[in-house]
Amino acid sequence: MSLFIDHGKVSEVVGDLMVNEFSWSEEIKKKEIQHYIEYIKNTVSFI
């Protein structure tokens, strides 16, 4: 069984949560999402 996670969509949802709950600005949200996506690209291997 395979599980596909759309990291872009997930990071947007989590980013919105962080904006609302922890007073992140939109700029911080964008930077953190970009950092997360780069991390995923560099560390997750696909078979």
C-alpha positions, 0 to 999 in steps of 0.5 A: 500500500502506498500513501501519497501526501501533497506536502505543498497542500499540507504545509499551506494548511499548517501555515494557516494554523500557525498564522492564526494560533501563533501570530505568524505573519504571511511573510514568516509563513511563506519562508517557513513553507519554503524551508519545509519544502526544501527540506522535503526535497533534500531528505525524502527518497522516492522508490 
